[in-house]
C-alpha cells in the first residue's frame, strides 16, 4: 500500500515540475515591430528541421517559410517567435535565414505571462 502511495506522490511531483518548466518565463523583454507585437517583422526560411521541447515552440521542416513577430531580448536573444500557417511558437534564430525584412526599427517591450503559455487553436493551455 505504501509503495502505491510513494509512486503516486512521485508522479505528482514529476507532473508539477513539468508544469513549472513549461510555464517558465524565457525572457522578460522582447523586440517587436510595434508596441502590441502584431506586425510581422520579417519572413524567414527554415534551414534545418526543428522540433521544440514543448508546446510553446514552433516545429518546422527545412525550406518552410515562417513569419517573425517578435524576438526575445536581453536574457535569451537566441529565440524568435513566429507563425507557420496556423501554428505559432518560439524557435531558435540559428535554424532559419532571413528572406525579407519588413520592420527595420524594433521596439523593445516587456513580455507578458501569456507569451509563455501554449496556444491550442484559439485557447491557451495551462499545463
C-alpha positions as CSV (number, residue, x, y, z in Angstrom):
1,X,0.0,0.0,0.0
2,X,2.8,2.4,0.9
3,X,4.6,1.6,-2.4
4,X,1.5,2.7,-4.4
5,X,1.3,5.9,-2.3
6,X,5.0,6.6,-2.9
7,X,4.6,6.1,-6.7
8,X,1.6,8.5,-6.7
9,X,3.5,11.1,-4.8
10,X,6.4,10.8,-7.2
11,X,4.2,11.0,-10.2
12,X,2.5,14.1,-8.7
13,X,5.9,15.8,-8.1
14,X,7.1,15.0,-11.7
15,X,3.9,16.3,-13.1
16,X,4.2,19.5,-11.1
17,X,7.8,20.1,-12.1
18,X,7.0,19.5,-15.8
19,X,4.2,22.1,-15.4
20,X,6.6,24.6,-13.9
21,X,9.1,24.1,-16.7
22,X,6.5,24.6,-19.5
23,X,5.3,27.9,-18.0
24,X,8.8,29.2,-17.3
25,X,9.5,32.8,-18.4
26,X,12.1,32.6,-21.2
27,X,12.9,36.3,-21.1
28,X,11.4,39.5,-19.5
29,X,11.9,41.5,-22.7
30,X,11.2,41.1,-26.4
31,X,11.7,43.2,-29.5
32,X,8.7,43.7,-31.9
33,X,7.7,45.7,-34.9
34,X,5.1,47.7,-32.8
35,X,4.2,48.0,-29.2
36,X,1.5,45.3,-29.5
37,X,3.8,42.9,-31.4
38,X,1.1,42.4,-34.0
39,X,3.1,43.5,-37.1
40,X,5.2,40.9,-38.9
41,X,8.9,41.9,-38.6
42,X,10.3,39.6,-41.3
43,X,9.9,36.5,-43.4
44,X,12.4,33.7,-42.8
45,X,13.0,30.3,-44.3
46,X,14.0,27.2,-42.2
47,X,17.5,26.0,-42.9
48,X,17.0,22.8,-40.8
49,X,14.3,20.7,-39.4
50,X,13.3,21.7,-35.8
51,X,11.2,20.1,-33.1
52,X,10.8,22.1,-30.0
53,X,11.0,20.8,-26.4
54,X,7.3,21.6,-25.6
55,X,4.1,23.0,-27.0
56,X,5.4,26.6,-26.8
57,X,7.7,26.0,-29.6
58,X,7.1,26.0,-33.4
59,X,8.0,22.8,-35.2
60,X,9.1,23.0,-38.9
61,X,11.0,21.3,-41.7
62,X,13.8,22.6,-43.9
63,X,12.5,25.1,-46.5
64,X,9.3,26.1,-44.8
65,X,8.5,29.8,-44.5
66,X,7.9,31.5,-41.1
67,X,6.6,35.0,-40.3
68,X,8.5,36.5,-37.4
69,X,6.6,38.6,-34.9
70,X,9.0,39.1,-32.0
71,X,12.5,38.3,-30.8
72,X,13.3,37.7,-27.2
73,X,15.9,40.1,-25.9
74,X,18.4,40.6,-23.2
75,X,18.3,37.3,-21.3
76,X,17.5,35.0,-24.2
77,X,18.3,36.6,-27.6
78,X,18.5,33.3,-29.5
79,X,14.7,32.7,-29.6
80,X,12.3,34.3,-32.0
81,X,8.5,34.0,-32.2
82,X,6.7,33.3,-35.4
83,X,4.0,31.6,-37.3
84,X,3.7,29.0,-40.0
85,X,0.1,28.7,-41.2
86,X,-2.0,28.4,-38.0
87,X,0.9,27.2,-35.8
88,X,2.7,29.8,-33.6
89,X,5.6,29.5,-31.3
90,X,9.3,30.0,-30.4
91,X,12.2,28.8,-32.4
92,X,16.0,29.3,-32.5
93,X,17.1,32.1,-34.8
94,X,20.0,29.9,-35.9
95,X,17.5,27.4,-37.5
96,X,16.4,30.0,-40.1
97,X,17.7,32.5,-42.6
98,X,16.1,35.9,-43.2
99,X,14.5,36.2,-46.6
100,X,12.7,39.5,-46.3
101,X,12.7,42.3,-43.6
102,X,9.5,44.3,-43.1
103,X,10.4,46.3,-40.0
104,X,13.8,47.9,-39.5
105,X,13.2,49.8,-36.3
106,X,12.4,47.4,-33.5
107,X,10.5,48.3,-30.3
108,X,11.6,46.7,-27.0
109,X,8.6,45.8,-24.7
110,X,8.1,43.7,-21.6
111,X,6.9,40.2,-22.1
112,X,3.6,39.0,-20.6
113,X,2.7,35.8,-18.8
114,X,0.6,34.8,-21.8
115,X,3.7,35.0,-24.0
116,X,4.9,31.7,-22.5
117,X,1.7,29.6,-22.5
118,X,0.8,27.1,-25.1
119,X,-1.8,28.2,-27.6
120,X,-4.0,25.4,-29.0
121,X,-6.4,26.7,-31.6
122,X,-7.9,29.9,-30.1
123,X,-7.4,28.9,-26.4
124,X,-4.5,29.0,-24.0
125,X,-3.5,25.7,-22.5
126,X,-2.4,25.7,-18.9
127,X,-0.2,22.6,-18.4
